[in-house]
Amino acid sequence: MLTRTISLLALAAAALIGARATAQDSDAISVQVRALFTDNCIDCHGSDLEKPKAGFKGVELVGELLKNPKYVKRFDPANSLLYQYLSGAQTPQMPKGDDPLSAEQLALVRAWIGEKPGSGTTTAATEPSAVKFVARPIIDDEVVLKLIHADLLALPAADRVNYRYITYANLWNERLPDGTTAADQTKFQKETDDLLESTRLGFVKMLNSLSWSPSMVMPQAIDKNRLVYRIDLRNVLCAERRYHWSSKQWDMLCARYPYGRKIGVKQEDEIVQWLGTELPCVRADWFVFATSRPPLYHDLLGLPGSDGKPGADYALEQLLGIDVRKNILEGMHIARAGIRDKQSGVSQHNRLIERHELAGGAYYWKSYDFGDSVGTGNLVLHPLGPANLEGLPDNQREFAFEHAGGEIIFSLPNGLQGYLLVTSDGTRIDDGPSKIVFDRENSADVENQITNGVSCIACHSGGINLKLDQIRDGALKIVPRGLRDDLEALFPANDAMDRMQQADKARFMAATAKLGIVDGCDQTQCEVVRKVSLRFAEKVTFERAAAELSVGLADFREAFGGKLKGLRAQLEEGAVSRAEFINRFRQLVGDNPDFGEMSDCGTALGFAKPEAPASKTTTTAAPRP
């Protein structure tokens, strides 16, 4: 009896495992079918269309489509209207105006619908794992250029000079190693789709974080897979707000772009002529990485301080139309909160945060950070100042703090935020000294180092971080009676400070929501600029290198010879840093007769001009943009 019971339990367990495996395989097929329909059918039948062709929409919603008997008869593809149009049994065969689906793709659709039980053929309910994984085609540079050329042809000739392009093709192209199972390939393809979406969000957030326009800049996809986007430079305003981006800003990018190469297709010369640049397109992941840190973050946003002199904070305040010194001295349009030693989450010591009002509900926050928490770094004893403020009354100097530097956060006209790091005299700096401030998220290139741009963007994914005062009550007991009114004018009660911070946070979150970013993060709950930057800086594998050169794994393996043999071994071990790969990328391009160097690309990184031998190319030790 016991043996029979164990046997029954074993059979039940096997059935359960089999059911789970079948469900997983069925899910894998659904993912592939969704990708297939998205690639081939969404332009005419997508769920977002107001007027879909033939009244049929939602083709990418495969779960709902499978339950719609009008188009799909479960386990009966031959009598399913959707399959009839795809197979040519009904005319016109779909996708209309494009190549019909291959035999493998049709087999995938049949497996998704399922064959009639007992027919003896493979079905999603019996042996779905027998369906071959259909890899997506590689989108190489020639395809990208042809897409750009076709897009420009459809635009007014006089406007073409204002357009530039962004590509996500290198992410789309990435593959798993040869011999990977179909289930793992399908899972990876789904992860790639998620990565593409996160990178799209990261790019649009970063682009708008560099713009002084009151309206969001929304690039336009020019292909059905949303791998190439068009930017109108006229929509991106410069800091002076009288000028928009032009070839000047694009040339800043071009000078630091390491991946430019001439393809040699006939459309290339026309594109260069129309746009006035050799480089019509850059990679989205590189853009997010490079522009989220100095020097490009400072240069493209137009932040003061490039001369290395004191007063960059004052110059920014003039640009924004506020008088911080006057606000402090008069105790008007200002709100402060003191945070005790190491409790800010950023500073190694005490921290003072200070808010100034800007027009239209915008804001300007300034922190004062300290090299020590004692002496004039003790905010309970020294809540006034700063000591180096011009015009500070003599009776306040005894109670004035002395700070080492600080972070500035200010509203951009579109509701996003800009950032600036300065020393105590207002000199702009790229990185915060680690003995004073630290990045607990490790968003930048050096562990725990705060780098202006990327570290601040990551830390403030939800806008202003809510921090209430911890020193006001104690300070009121310390300062003389004659200074208490001055102190209270600077330090509001916590309920008032909380309302201001909540309003500022809501303003920022409303802006990111316009970009499709919910609660400050992507679908994986990650801040998107940080996520894209960190992935870009990862070590490069063989598969990722092939994707970035837009070739298949087999072709890429054959491309190595001579002095590059060692690189193949390093790549297969996943041991090549991004900086090293950038250097070797120039060698790969230089050694390949199918590609030509661009005269202006990478000049700021020391890349060779076309007439110089590629083997002498050098680059920096870290993947700085």
PATI-323615 format. One record per residue (C-alpha): residue in three letters; z, y, x. Coordinates in pm, whole numbers, always signed. Each point is the difference from the previous one (the first is absolute). Example, Ala and Ser with C-alpha at 12.3 -4.5 7.8 and 13.67 -1.06 7.14 Angstrom:
BEGIN
ATOM   res       pz       py       px
ATOM   ALA     +780     -450    +1230
ATOM   SER      -66     +344     +137
This chain:
BEGIN
ATOM   res       pz       py       px
ATOM   MET       +0       +0       +0
ATOM   LEU      +92     +235     +284
ATOM   THR     -327      -77     +178
ATOM   ARG     -198      +76     -317
ATOM   THR     +188     +330      -46
ATOM   ILE      -72     +105     +359
ATOM   SER     -368      -91      -46
ATOM   LEU      -21     +210     -316
ATOM   LEU     +166     +293     +177
ATOM   ALA     -242      -35     +289
ATOM   LEU     -295       +0     -238
ATOM   ALA     +138     +306     -178
ATOM   ALA      +50     +182     +329
ATOM   ALA     -351      -89     +113
ATOM   ALA     -139     +126     -330
ATOM   LEU     +193     +326      +37
ATOM   ILE     -121      +50     +356
ATOM   GLY     -355      -77     -110
ATOM   ALA      +27     +246     -288
ATOM   ARG     +123     +271     +235
ATOM   ALA     -280      -70     +245
ATOM   THR     -254      +12     -283
ATOM   ALA     +142     +330     -120
ATOM   GLN      -16     +143     +351
ATOM   ASP     -359     -114      +43
ATOM   SER      -89     +143     -341
ATOM   ASP     +156     +331     +102
ATOM   ALA     -198      -11     +324
ATOM   ILE     -324      -46     -195
ATOM   SER      +90     +290     -229
ATOM   VAL      +49     +225     +303
ATOM   GLN     -344      -96     +132
ATOM   VAL     -164      +52     -339
ATOM   ARG     +163     +340      -35
ATOM   ALA     -137      +97     +342
ATOM   LEU     -343     -136      -97
ATOM   PHE      -14     +196     -327
ATOM   THR     +138     +312     +167
ATOM   ASP     -270      -15     +266
ATOM   ASN     -289      -67     -237
ATOM   CYS      +82     +112     -355
ATOM   ILE     +260     +276       -7
ATOM   ASP     -244     +293      +16
ATOM   CYS     -136      -85     -345
ATOM   HIS     +291     -190     -156
ATOM   GLY     +319     +129     +163
ATOM   SER     +313      +56     -207
ATOM   ASP       +3     +373      +82
ATOM   LEU     -345      +72     -144
ATOM   GLU      -20     +204     -320
ATOM   LYS     -349     -129      -81
ATOM   PRO      -46     -346     +154
ATOM   LYS     -340     -165      -13
ATOM   ALA      -52     -215     -312
ATOM   GLY     +350      +95     -112
ATOM   PHE     +154     -252     +241
ATOM   LYS     +282     +125     +222
ATOM   GLY     +297     -136     +195
ATOM   VAL     -200     -250     +203
ATOM   GLU     +253      +17     +285
ATOM   LEU     +291      -89     -231
ATOM   VAL      -71     -369      +40
ATOM   GLY     +321     -121     -163
ATOM   GLU      -80     +181     -325
ATOM   LEU     -369      -84      +24
ATOM   LEU      +76     -371      +18
ATOM   LYS     +176      +27     -338
ATOM   ASN     -286     +186     -171
ATOM   PRO     -205     -259     -196
ATOM   LYS     -283     +248      -53
ATOM   TYR      -93      -25     +368
ATOM   VAL     +176     -312     +131
ATOM   LYS      +30     -339     -168
ATOM   ARG     +272     -180     +192
ATOM   PHE     -118     -322     +172
ATOM   ASP     -356      +69     -117
ATOM   PRO     -187     +230     +241
ATOM   ALA     -344     -102     -133
ATOM   ASN      +86     +153     -339
ATOM   SER     +193     +298     +139
ATOM   LEU     -196     +323      -48
ATOM   LEU     +128     +141     +329
ATOM   TYR     -118     -301     +200
ATOM   GLN     -333      -11     -185
ATOM   TYR      -82     +353     +115
ATOM   LEU     +115      -68     +355
ATOM   SER     -198     -325      +27
ATOM   GLY     -319     +138     -160
ATOM   ALA      +21     -211     -316
ATOM   GLN      +10     +335     -183
ATOM   THR     -215     +294     +103
ATOM   PRO      +13     +241     +167
ATOM   GLN     +181     -194     +268
ATOM   MET     +309     +171     +137
ATOM   PRO      +82     +185     +215
ATOM   LYS     -295     +205     -119
ATOM   GLY     -209     +158     +273
ATOM   ASP     +179     -196     +271
ATOM   ASP      -30     -343     +158
ATOM   PRO     +115     -283     -232
ATOM   LEU     +316     -186      +87
ATOM   SER      -38     -282     +250
ATOM   ALA      +48     -365      -91
ATOM   GLU     +344       +8     +164
ATOM   GLN      +99     +310     -196
ATOM   LEU     -114     -156     -328
ATOM   ALA     +200     -313      +86
ATOM   LEU     +302     +224      +48
ATOM   VAL      -48     +153     -347
ATOM   ARG      -40     -346     -154
ATOM   ALA     +322     -117     +164
ATOM   TRP     +176     +310     -132
ATOM   ILE     -119      -68     -356
ATOM   GLY      +51     -376      +41
ATOM   GLU     -235     -286      -88
ATOM   LYS      +36     -213     -313
ATOM   PRO     +272     -265      +49
ATOM   GLY     -148     -339      +84
ATOM   SER     -326     +143     +132
ATOM   GLY      +79     -129     +347
ATOM   THR      -67     +335     +164
ATOM   THR     +240     +218     +191
ATOM   THR     +208     +232     -218
ATOM   ALA     +275     +252      +46
ATOM   ALA     +231     -245     -179
ATOM   THR      -81     -303     +215
ATOM   GLU     -118      +71     +355
ATOM   PRO      -26     +376      +47
ATOM   SER      +67      -27     +372
ATOM   ALA     -345     -161      +34
ATOM   VAL     -160     +337      -75
ATOM   LYS     -112     +152     +327
ATOM   PHE     +151     +334      +98
ATOM   VAL     -266     +271      -16
ATOM   ALA      +55     +250     +281
ATOM   ARG      -93     +359      -63
ATOM   PRO     -291     +136     +202
ATOM   ILE      +74     +198     +314
ATOM   ILE      -72     +371      -41
ATOM   ASP     -132     +114     +336
ATOM   ASP      -69     +351     +129
ATOM   GLU     -364      -20     -102
ATOM   VAL      +95      -69     -362
ATOM   VAL     +246     +291       +8
ATOM   LEU     -264     +237     +139
ATOM   LYS     -252     -107     -263
ATOM   LEU     +256      +64     -274
ATOM   ILE      +67     +347     +142
ATOM   HIS     -371      +73      +28
ATOM   ALA      -64     -103     -360
ATOM   ASP     +294     +210     -118
ATOM   LEU     -120     +308     +187
ATOM   LEU     -352      -39     -137
ATOM   ALA     +140      +39     -351
ATOM   LEU     +185     +323      +89
ATOM   PRO     -144     +354      +25
ATOM   ALA     -146      +54     +346
ATOM   ALA     +180     +332      +44
ATOM   ASP     +340     -163      -59
ATOM   ARG      -35     -298     +233
ATOM   VAL     +145     +178     +304
ATOM   ASN     +338      +11     -179
ATOM   TYR      +39     -375      -44
ATOM   ARG     +172     -256     +221
ATOM   TYR      +88     -364      -63
ATOM   ILE     +290     -243      +36
ATOM   THR      -39     -377      +32
ATOM   TYR     +231     -293      -74
ATOM   ALA     -256     -262     +105
ATOM   ASN     +197     -123     +303
ATOM   LEU     +286     -105     -230
ATOM   TRP     -238     -172     -242
ATOM   ASN     -165     -186     +289
ATOM   GLU     +312     -168     +134
ATOM   ARG       +3     -380      -18
ATOM   LEU     +243     -280      +70
ATOM   PRO      -71     -241     +289
ATOM   ASP     -257     -274      -43
ATOM   GLY     +134     -311     -172
ATOM   THR     +239     +185     -232
ATOM   THR      +34     -164     -341
ATOM   ALA     -168     +146     -307
ATOM   ALA     +339      +67     -158
ATOM   ASP     +116     +199     +303
ATOM   GLN     -332     +186      +14
ATOM   THR      +38      +96     -364
ATOM   LYS     +357     +116      +54
ATOM   PHE     -109     +203     +302
ATOM   GLN     -281     +160     -200
ATOM   LYS     +253     +108     -262
ATOM   GLU     +222     +144     +274
ATOM   THR     -304     +183     +137
ATOM   ASP      -64     +153     -342
ATOM   ASP     +360     +121       -7
ATOM   LEU      -36     +138     +352
ATOM   LEU     -318     +183      -97
ATOM   GLU     +178     +160     -294
ATOM   SER     +297     +104     +213
ATOM   THR     -235     +149     +259
ATOM   ARG     -190     +192     -267
ATOM   LEU     +331     +146     -117
ATOM   GLY     +106      +72     +358
ATOM   PHE     -325     +179      +73
ATOM   VAL       +0     +219     -309
ATOM   LYS     +366      +89      +57
ATOM   MET      -61      +87     +364
ATOM   LEU     -313     +203      -74
ATOM   ASN     +182     +205     -262
ATOM   SER     +298      +40     +233
ATOM   LEU     -237     +194     +227
ATOM   SER     -143     +223     -273
ATOM   TRP     +118     +341     -120
ATOM   SER     -202      -26     -320
ATOM   PRO     +195      +24     -329
ATOM   SER     -211     -288     -134
ATOM   MET       +3     -357     +123
ATOM   VAL     -301     -108     +204
ATOM   MET     -129     -326     -148
ATOM   PRO     -272     -172     +209
ATOM   GLN     -278     -174     -193
ATOM   ALA      -92     -366      +54
ATOM   ILE     -374      -47      +55
ATOM   ASP      -15     -381      -28
ATOM   LYS     +118     -257     -251
ATOM   ASN     +252     -154     +240
ATOM   ARG     +159     +340      +69
ATOM   LEU      -37      -40     +376
ATOM   VAL     -172     +331      +75
ATOM   TYR     +120     +335     -137
ATOM   ARG     -150     +347       +9
ATOM   ILE     +209     +307      +84
ATOM   ASP     -111     +353      -83
ATOM   LEU     +142     +211     +282
ATOM   ARG      -10     +306     -225
ATOM   ASN     +286     -145     -206
ATOM   VAL     +239      -10     +298
ATOM   LEU     +145     +346      +61
ATOM   CYS     +133     +122     +335
ATOM   ALA     +340     +161      +49
ATOM   GLU     -138     +353      -43
ATOM   ARG     -136     -118     -339
ATOM   ARG     -305     +221      +42
ATOM   TYR     -193     -269     +181
ATOM   HIS      -72     -364      -69
ATOM   TRP      -52     -286     +240
ATOM   SER     -328       +4     +184
ATOM   SER     -156     -153     +309
ATOM   LYS     +288     +155     +199
ATOM   GLN     +259     -231     -154
ATOM   TRP     -234     -297       +2
ATOM   ASP      -69      +56     +370
ATOM   MET     +376      -22      +64
ATOM   LEU      -11     -347     -153
ATOM   CYS     -318      -92     +183
ATOM   ALA     +148      +93     +338
ATOM   ARG     +281     -252      -50
ATOM   TYR     -192     -273     -182
ATOM   PRO      -36     -307     +224
ATOM   TYR     -237     -208     -214
ATOM   GLY     -314     +211      -24
ATOM   ARG     -324     -175      +90
ATOM   LYS     -366      +45      -77
ATOM   ILE     -149     -285     -199
ATOM   GLY     -367      +79      +49
ATOM   VAL     -118      -31     -361
ATOM   LYS     -264     +239     -129
ATOM   GLN     +235     +169     -248
ATOM   GLU     +235     +105     +279
ATOM   ASP     -204     +293     +128
ATOM   GLU      -44     +144     -348
ATOM   ILE     +373      -18      -68
ATOM   VAL      +75     +180     +328
ATOM   GLN     -254     +268      -88
ATOM   TRP     +136      +52     -352
ATOM   LEU     +369       +8      +93
ATOM   GLY      -22     +164     +340
ATOM   THR     +220     -263     +165
ATOM   GLU      -55     -326     +186
ATOM   LEU     +302     -143     -178
ATOM   PRO      -45       -4     -380
ATOM   CYS     +275     -253      -63
ATOM   VAL     +340     -104     +138
ATOM   ARG     +228     -291      -76
ATOM   ALA     +266      +66     -263
ATOM   ASP     +277     -188     +183
ATOM   TRP      -67     +193     +321
ATOM   PHE       -4     +329     -193
ATOM   VAL     +343      -69     -150
ATOM   PHE     +144     -101     +338
ATOM   ALA     -154     +282     +202
ATOM   THR      +54     +291     -238
ATOM   SER     +360      -91      -83
ATOM   ARG     +124      +96     +347
ATOM   PRO      -63     +269     +264
ATOM   PRO     -231     +141     +111
ATOM   LEU     -225      -49     -302
ATOM   TYR     +280      +44     -255
ATOM   HIS      +81     +342     +143
ATOM   ASP     -360     +105      +56
ATOM   LEU     -147     -107     -334
ATOM   LEU     +292     +133     -205
ATOM   GLY      -20     +323     +198
ATOM   LEU     +367      +13      +98
ATOM   PRO     +107     +285     +231
ATOM   GLY     +131      -69     +349
ATOM   SER     -298     -135     +192
ATOM   ASP      +71     +255     +275
ATOM   GLY     +335     -165      +74
ATOM   LYS     +188     +326      -47
ATOM   PRO     +315      +63     -207
ATOM   GLY      -30     +118     -358
ATOM   ALA     -223     -265     -160
ATOM   ASP     +248      -22     -287
ATOM   TYR      -16     +376      -54
ATOM   ALA     -381       -7       +5
ATOM   LEU       +1     -276     -263
ATOM   GLU     +240     +201     -215
ATOM   GLN     -233     +298      +18
ATOM   LEU     -288     -224     -103
ATOM   LEU     +202     -121     -300
ATOM   GLY     +114     +349      -92
ATOM   ILE     +376      -36      +43
ATOM   ASP     +257     +185     +210
ATOM   VAL     +262     -254     +103
ATOM   ARG     +197     +249     +209
ATOM   LYS      +28     +242     -292
ATOM   ASN     +103     -279     -238
ATOM   ILE     +280     -109     +234
ATOM   LEU     +131     +350      +61
ATOM   GLU      -11      +94     -369
ATOM   GLY     +107     -337     -136
ATOM   MET     -290       +3     -246
ATOM   HIS     -258     -270      -88
ATOM   ILE     +180     -241     +232
ATOM   ALA     +213     -312      -41
ATOM   ARG     +178     -196     +274
ATOM   ALA     +178     -333      +25
ATOM   GLY     +187     -138     +300
ATOM   ILE       -1     -373      +75
ATOM   ARG     +260     -159     +222
ATOM   ASP      -52     -188     +324
ATOM   LYS     -275     -270      -25
ATOM   GLN       +7       -9     -381
ATOM   SER     -341     +161      -48
ATOM   GLY     -184     -319     +101
ATOM   VAL     -204     +199     +254
ATOM   SER     +226     +206     +222
ATOM   GLN     +226     -145     +266
ATOM   HIS     +254     +273      -79
ATOM   ASN      +69     +257     -272
ATOM   ARG     -294     +141     -193
ATOM   LEU      -46     +315     -205
ATOM   ILE     -282      +14     -257
ATOM   GLU     -122     +328     -140
ATOM   ARG     -232      +69     -295
ATOM   HIS     -208     +313      -57
ATOM   GLU     -196      +75     -314
ATOM   LEU     -377      +36       +4
ATOM   ALA     -214     +137     -280
ATOM   GLY      -92     -226     -290
ATOM   GLY     +291     -242      +36
ATOM   ALA      -94      -99     +354
ATOM   TYR     +255      -38     +280
ATOM   TYR      +69      +33     +371
ATOM   TRP     +273     -218     +150
ATOM   LYS     +133      +45     +350
ATOM   SER     +250     -224     +176
ATOM   TYR     +226      +99     +287
ATOM   ASP      +76     -293     +229
ATOM   PHE     +253      -14     +281
ATOM   GLY      +50     -156     +340
ATOM   ASP     +369      -41      -71
ATOM   SER     +238       +8     -296
ATOM   VAL     +274     +198     +172
ATOM   GLY      +32     +366      +96
ATOM   THR     -276     +208     -157
ATOM   GLY     -147     -324     -134
ATOM   ASN     +300      -44     -231
ATOM   LEU     -128     +133     -334
ATOM   VAL     +339      +24     -167
ATOM   LEU     +108     +246     +269
ATOM   HIS     -345     +158      +43
ATOM   PRO     -186       +4     -334
ATOM   LEU     -165     +341      +50
ATOM   GLY     -287     +108     +221
ATOM   PRO     -194     -126     +182
ATOM   ALA     +144     +174     +303
ATOM   ASN     -347     +100     +126
ATOM   LEU      -95     +172     -329
ATOM   GLU     -106     +358      +64
ATOM   GLY     +220     +247     -188
ATOM   LEU     +286     -241      -67
ATOM   PRO     +309     +213      -79
ATOM   ASP     +263      +11     +272
ATOM   ASN     +273     -127     -234
ATOM   GLN     -201     -321      -57
ATOM   ARG      -71      -86     +364
ATOM   GLU     +334     -173      +55
ATOM   PHE      -93     -240     -282
ATOM   ALA     -368      -46      +85
ATOM   PHE     -138     -341      +99
ATOM   GLU     -229      -66     +297
ATOM   HIS     -267     -260      -69
ATOM   ALA     -242     -192     +221
ATOM   GLY     -298       -7     -235
ATOM   GLY     -109     -110     -343
ATOM   GLU     -252     -134     -246
ATOM   ILE     -192     +216     -246
ATOM   ILE     -132     -135     -331
ATOM   PHE     -216     +223     -216
ATOM   SER     -203      -28     -318
ATOM   LEU     -374      -11      +32
ATOM   PRO     -189     +167     -286
ATOM   ASN      -94     -343     -141
ATOM   GLY     +366     -107      -26
ATOM   LEU       +8     -225     +307
ATOM   GLN     +200      +95     +309
ATOM   GLY      -68     +127     +351
ATOM   TYR     +232      -49     +297
ATOM   LEU      +88     +175     +325
ATOM   LEU     +247      -88     +278
ATOM   VAL     +139     +286     +210
ATOM   THR     +260      +76     +264
ATOM   SER     +275     +256      -64
ATOM   ASP     -230     +287     +102
ATOM   GLY     -279     -122     -228
ATOM   THR     -220     -163     +265
ATOM   ARG     -213     -270     -160
ATOM   ILE      +55     -353     +129
ATOM   ASP     -181     -328      -64
ATOM   ASP     +305     -227       +6
ATOM   GLY     +368      +48      -77
ATOM   PRO     +237      -72     +293
ATOM   SER     +156     -343      -60
ATOM   LYS     +345     +123     +102
ATOM   ILE      -11     +240     -296
ATOM   VAL     -206     -173     -273
ATOM   PHE     -136     -350      -57
ATOM   ASP     -250     -179     -225
ATOM   ARG     +177     -298     -156
ATOM   GLU     -330     -120     -153
ATOM   ASN     -175      -20     +341
ATOM   SER     -313     +162     -144
ATOM   ALA     -131     +145     +327
ATOM   ASP     -119     -137     +334
ATOM   VAL     +336       -6     +180
ATOM   GLU     +302     -181     -145
ATOM   ASN     +233     +231     -196
ATOM   GLN     -197     +308     +105
ATOM   ILE      -79     +260     -265
ATOM   THR     -362     +112      +34
ATOM   ASN     -110     +298     -204
ATOM   GLY     -220     -104     -287
ATOM   VAL      +26     -376      -35
ATOM   SER     +380      -29      +36
ATOM   CYS      +62     +284     -243
ATOM   ILE     -255     -129     -252
ATOM   ALA     +157     -346       +9
ATOM   CYS     +356     +128      -27
ATOM   HIS      -91     +226     -292
ATOM   SER     -210     -249     -198
ATOM   GLY     +178     +124     -313
ATOM   GLY       +5     +366      +99
ATOM   ILE     +325     +176      +78
ATOM   ASN     +281     -243      +78
ATOM   LEU     +306      +73     -211
ATOM   LYS     +288     +117     +221
ATOM   LEU     +302     +190     -130
ATOM   ASP     +237     +227     +191
ATOM   GLN     +302     -141     +184
ATOM   ILE     +135     +307     +184
ATOM   ARG      +12     +294     -245
ATOM   ASP     +353      -55     -131
ATOM   GLY     +143      -46     +348
ATOM   ALA     -184     +303     +138
ATOM   LEU     +129     +223     -281
ATOM   LYS     +351      -73     +124
ATOM   ILE      -94      +95     +357
ATOM   VAL     -200     +323      -21
ATOM   PRO     +179     +330      -65
ATOM   ARG      +23     +126     -358
ATOM   GLY     -258     +270      +75
ATOM   LEU     -264     -263      +81
ATOM   ARG      +59     -236     -291
ATOM   ASP     -244     +182     -228
ATOM   ASP     -265      -26     +273
ATOM   LEU      +72     -371      +38
ATOM   GLU      -17      -68     -374
ATOM   ALA     -330     +189      -23
ATOM   LEU     -146     -236     +260
ATOM   PHE     +165     -322     -119
ATOM   PRO      -34      -57     -377
ATOM   ALA     +211     -254     -186
ATOM   ASN     -133     -355      +19
ATOM   ASP     -113      -14     -363
ATOM   ALA     -229     +300      +61
ATOM   MET     -128     -149     +326
ATOM   ASP      -67     -332     -173
ATOM   ARG     -209     +171     -269
ATOM   MET     -212     +171     +266
ATOM   GLN      -55     -321     +194
ATOM   GLN      -86     -197     -314
ATOM   ALA     -255     +266     -102
ATOM   ASP     -159       -3     +345
ATOM   LYS      -13     -379       -2
ATOM   ALA     -163       -2     -345
ATOM   ARG     -263     +249     +117
ATOM   PHE      -97     -224     +290
ATOM   MET       -1     -320     -205
ATOM   ALA     -225     +162     -260
ATOM   ALA     -245      +83     +279
ATOM   THR       -7     -353     +143
ATOM   ALA      -44     -141     -351
ATOM   LYS     -329     +191      -22
ATOM   LEU     -116     -209     +297
ATOM   GLY      +95     -327     -168
ATOM   ILE     +320      -44     +202
ATOM   VAL     +291     -110     -218
ATOM   ASP     +358      +72     +112
ATOM   GLY     -130     +109     +339
ATOM   CYS     -125     -348     +100
ATOM   ASP     -284     -248      -43
ATOM   GLN       +7     -327     -194
ATOM   THR     +207     -162     +276
ATOM   GLN     +262     +278      -10
ATOM   CYS     -108     +139     +337
ATOM   GLU      -70     +362      +92
ATOM   VAL     -375      -14      +50
ATOM   VAL      -54     +230     +301
ATOM   ARG     +264     -185     +198
ATOM   LYS     -135     -338     -112
ATOM   VAL     -359      +76     +102
ATOM   SER     +108     +158     +330
ATOM   LEU     +217     -294     +101
ATOM   ARG     -273     -251      -82
ATOM   PHE     -255     +196     +201
ATOM   ALA     +233       +0     +301
ATOM   GLU      +53     -378      -10
ATOM   LYS     -136     -220     +276
ATOM   VAL     -361     -100      -59
ATOM   THR      -91     -361      -73
ATOM   PHE     -337     -163      +54
ATOM   GLU      -71       +8     -375
ATOM   ARG      +95     +366      -34
ATOM   ALA     -213      +94     +300
ATOM   ALA     -302     -174     -155
ATOM   ALA      +60     +184     -327
ATOM   GLU      +15     +335     +177
ATOM   LEU     -331      -74     +169
ATOM   SER     -130     -119     -340
ATOM   VAL     -122     -339     +119
ATOM   GLY      +82     -357     -103
ATOM   LEU     +241     -206     +205
ATOM   ALA     -270     -228     +142
ATOM   ASP     -223     +291     +104
ATOM   PHE     +296     +182     +151
ATOM   ARG      +96     -305     +204
ATOM   GLU     -350      -11     +150
ATOM   ALA      +12     +369      +93
ATOM   PHE     +242      -49     +289
ATOM   GLY     -129      -41     +348
ATOM   GLY      +47     +126     +354
ATOM   LYS     +289     +241      +38
ATOM   LEU      +98      -38     -366
ATOM   LYS      +81     -373      +13
ATOM   GLY     +365      +76      +60
ATOM   LEU      +11     +220     -308
ATOM   ARG      -98     -291     -224
ATOM   ALA     +296     -206     +121
ATOM   GLN     +235     +293      -48
ATOM   LEU     -128      +64     -351
ATOM   GLU      +34     -363     -100
ATOM   GLU     +363      +18     +110
ATOM   GLY      +46     +321     -202
ATOM   ALA     +121     +175     +314
ATOM   VAL     -221     +310      +15
ATOM   SER     +167     +331      -76
ATOM   ARG     -183     +255     -212
ATOM   ALA      -33     +233     +300
ATOM   GLU     -152     -277     +213
ATOM   PHE     -237     -100     -276
ATOM   ILE     -117     +360      -38
ATOM   ASN      -87       +1     +369
ATOM   ARG     -174     -339      -22
ATOM   PHE     -179     +106     -318
ATOM   ARG     -185     +261     +204
ATOM   GLN      -96     -273     +246
ATOM   LEU     -124     -226     -278
ATOM   VAL     -213     +281     -137
ATOM   GLY     -119     +109     +342
ATOM   ASP     -107     -353      +95
ATOM   ASN     -185      -61     -326
ATOM   PRO     -363     +122       -3
ATOM   ASP      +12      +21     -380
ATOM   PHE     +243     +292      +14
ATOM   GLY       -8     +344     +156
ATOM   GLU     +283     +234      +92
ATOM   MET      +58     +327     -186
ATOM   SER      +17     +304     +226
ATOM   ASP     +297     +164     -174
ATOM   CYS     +210     -298     -109
ATOM   GLY     +326      -66     +177
ATOM   THR      -37     +284     +249
ATOM   ALA     +365     +103      -47
ATOM   LEU     +100     -355      +97
ATOM   GLY     -201       +6     +321
ATOM   PHE     -276     -229     -122
ATOM   ALA     -316       -5     +205
ATOM   LYS     -301     +205      -91
ATOM   PRO     -319     -201      -61
ATOM   GLU     -124      +63     +351
ATOM   ALA     +322     -130     +157
ATOM   PRO      +62     -375      +45
ATOM   ALA     +210     -143     -281
ATOM   SER     +203     -210     +243
ATOM   LYS     +170     +313     +133
ATOM   THR     +141      +88     -339
ATOM   THR     +373      +61       -8
ATOM   THR     +249      +60     -273
ATOM   THR     +366      +79      -41
ATOM   ALA     +275     -260      +12
ATOM   ALA      +88      +37     -368
ATOM   PRO     -231       +8     -302
ATOM   ARG      +38     +372      -48
ATOM   PRO     -281     +146     -214
